Amino acid sequence: MHDVVISGVRLPSGERTDLGIRDGVFVEARSLTRPTVIEAEGLVLLPGLVDLHTHLREPSPHAAETIATGTAAAARGGYTAVFAMPNTDPVTDTAAAVRDLRRRAAGAAAEVVPVGAITVGQGGTELADLADLHAEGVMWFSDDGHCVMDAAVMRRALLTVSPFGGTVAQHSQDHTIAGPAAWRPDGLEIPPLDPTT
């Protein structure tokens, strides 16, 4: 049994307190005998943070962030869970890919929450099997840096996740209504809005 007291820590309310921990469970600090004391004067106690958008890049044949390095950095910064974007190689667009990600993340420094791709290969045209991904526990879906620019595909995605309360996260980068597509038909660029008018 290992007892710890975090002494003098400040709660988000501003109240100072001593926090007791026995075998990873919070207990009354005064109930502990001969605990290890960690002085926390001037520090704030917060719940574990959750990063809703991480790029762990694993699996991938390219050298980049990995589950081990990404979750170690997250844990060091106070994050206890990270949402892993599906822009991996292969893309997290199948139940098998979700199972592989969970296998790879076993023992990671923070919980890895798989985000499923909205479309197959993040290609924006063919809806991934969102119900199958959900059967593996996926609740968040995104094509990450690839905007789904087909309104019919996006509508089907929203209708598919609605019954189970899923969330679709979309980059607002639809090239059909922004950039060169927003120019006037005669080829002249539309002037910027004048905020004074």
C-alpha positions in Angstrom: 0.0 0.0 0.0 1.4 3.4 -1.0 0.0 6.5 0.6 0.5 10.0 -0.8 -0.6 13.5 0.4 -0.4 16.4 -2.1 -0.1 19.3 0.4 -1.4 22.8 0.0 -2.8 22.4 -3.5 -5.3 25.0 -4.8 -8.6 23.8 -6.2 -10.2 25.6 -9.2 -12.5 27.3 -6.7 -9.5 28.9 -5.1 -9.7 26.8 -1.9 -6.4 25.3 -0.6 -6.5 21.7 0.5 -4.4 18.6 1.2 -5.3 15.7 -1.1 -4.9 12.2 0.1 -4.3 9.2 -2.3 -4.2 5.6 -1.3 -3.4 3.1 -4.1 -4.5 5.5 -6.8 -7.8 6.4 -5.0 -8.6 9.8 -3.4 -9.2 9.5 0.4 -9.2 12.0 3.3 -5.6 13.2 3.7 -5.9 13.0 7.5 -6.8 9.3 7.3 -3.3 8.4 6.0 -0.5 7.4 8.3 3.1 8.1 7.3 2.3 9.1 3.6 4.8 10.4 1.1 4.1 14.2 1.1 4.3 16.2 -2.1 4.4 20.0 -1.5 2.1 21.7 -4.0 2.0 25.2 -2.7 1.1 27.5 -5.6 -0.1 24.7 -7.8 -3.6 24.2 -9.1 -5.3 20.8 -9.0 -7.3 20.1 -12.2 -9.0 17.0 -13.6 -7.2 15.2 -16.4 -7.5 17.2 -19.7 -8.7 15.7 -23.0 -7.2 16.7 -26.3 -10.0 16.4 -29.0 -7.6 16.6 -32.0 -4.3 14.8 -32.0 -2.2 13.5 -34.9 -0.5 10.4 -33.6 0.4 9.2 -37.2 0.5 5.6 -36.2 0.3 3.3 -38.1 2.4 4.9 -40.8 5.5 3.9 -42.8 6.8 7.5 -42.3 8.8 8.7 -39.4 6.5 11.1 -37.4 4.6 11.2 -34.1 3.8 7.8 -32.6 1.3 6.7 -30.1 4.1 6.3 -27.5 5.6 9.8 -28.1 2.3 11.6 -28.5 0.7 10.1 -25.4 3.9 10.7 -23.4 3.8 14.4 -24.3 0.1 14.5 -23.6 0.5 13.0 -20.1 3.4 15.3 -19.3 1.1 18.2 -20.1 -1.8 17.0 -17.9 -3.8 15.2 -20.6 -5.3 11.9 -19.7 -7.0 11.2 -23.0 -6.3 12.1 -26.7 -8.6 11.7 -29.7 -6.5 10.2 -32.5 -7.4 11.6 -35.9 -7.9 9.0 -38.6 -5.2 10.4 -41.0 -3.0 7.4 -40.6 -1.7 4.9 -43.2 -3.9 3.0 -43.5 -6.7 5.4 -42.7 -8.9 4.6 -39.6 -12.0 3.9 -41.7 -12.8 0.3 -40.8 -13.5 -1.6 -37.6 -10.3 -3.6 -38.2 -8.3 -0.4 -38.2 -9.9 0.7 -34.9 -9.0 -2.7 -33.3 -5.4 -2.3 -34.6 -5.2 1.2 -33.1 -6.5 0.0 -29.7 -4.0 -2.9 -29.8 -1.2 -0.4 -30.5 -2.3 1.9 -27.8 -2.5 -0.7 -25.0 -0.3 0.6 -22.2 0.0 4.1 -23.7 0.7 7.0 -21.3 -2.8 8.5 -22.0 -6.0 6.9 -23.2 -6.3 6.9 -27.0 -9.8 7.5 -28.3 -10.1 6.5 -32.0 -11.7 8.9 -34.4 -13.2 7.2 -37.4 -12.9 8.6 -40.9 -16.2 9.9 -42.4 -15.3 8.6 -45.9 -13.3 5.7 -47.2 -9.6 6.7 -47.3 -10.7 10.2 -46.4 -11.5 10.5 -50.1 -14.7 12.5 -49.6 -16.9 10.5 -51.9 -17.7 7.1 -50.4 -19.1 7.0 -46.9 -17.2 4.7 -44.6 -19.1 2.1 -42.7 -19.9 4.4 -39.7 -22.3 1.9 -38.1 -19.5 -0.7 -38.1 -17.0 1.8 -36.7 -19.6 2.6 -34.0 -20.0 -1.1 -33.2 -16.3 -0.9 -32.2 -17.1 2.0 -29.9 -16.3 5.0 -32.2 -18.4 8.0 -31.4 -16.4 10.7 -33.3 -15.9 10.9 -37.0 -13.8 13.3 -39.1 -11.9 13.3 -42.4 -9.6 15.7 -40.5 -7.7 17.9 -43.0 -9.8 16.7 -45.9 -13.1 18.4 -46.1 -16.1 16.4 -47.2 -17.2 18.6 -50.0 -20.2 16.6 -51.2 -23.3 17.7 -49.3 -25.1 14.5 -50.0 -22.3 12.4 -48.5 -22.2 14.7 -45.5 -25.9 14.5 -45.0 -25.8 10.7 -45.1 -23.0 10.8 -42.5 -25.0 13.0 -40.2 -28.1 10.8 -40.6 -26.1 7.7 -39.9 -24.5 8.9 -36.7 -27.6 10.6 -35.3 -29.4 7.5 -33.9 -26.4 6.7 -31.7 -25.5 10.3 -30.8 -22.3 10.3 -32.8 -20.4 13.5 -33.6 -19.1 14.5 -37.0 -16.3 17.0 -37.0 -15.7 18.8 -40.3 -13.0 21.2 -41.4 -14.7 24.3 -42.9 -12.5 24.1 -46.0 -15.0 23.4 -48.8 -13.1 24.4 -51.9 -16.3 24.5 -54.0 -17.4 27.6 -52.1 -14.1 29.2 -51.1 -10.9 30.2 -52.8 -11.0 30.4 -56.6 -14.5 29.0 -56.7 -15.7 32.2 -54.9 -14.6 34.4 -57.8 -17.1 36.1 -60.0 -18.1 34.3 -63.2 -16.5 37.0 -65.3 -13.1 36.1 -63.8 -12.8 39.2 -61.7 -12.1 38.6 -58.0 -14.8 39.7 -55.6 -13.4 42.7 -53.6 -13.1 42.2 -49.8 -16.0 43.4 -47.6 -15.6 47.0 -46.3 -16.2 46.7 -42.5 -17.0 50.4 -42.3 -20.1 50.1 -44.6 
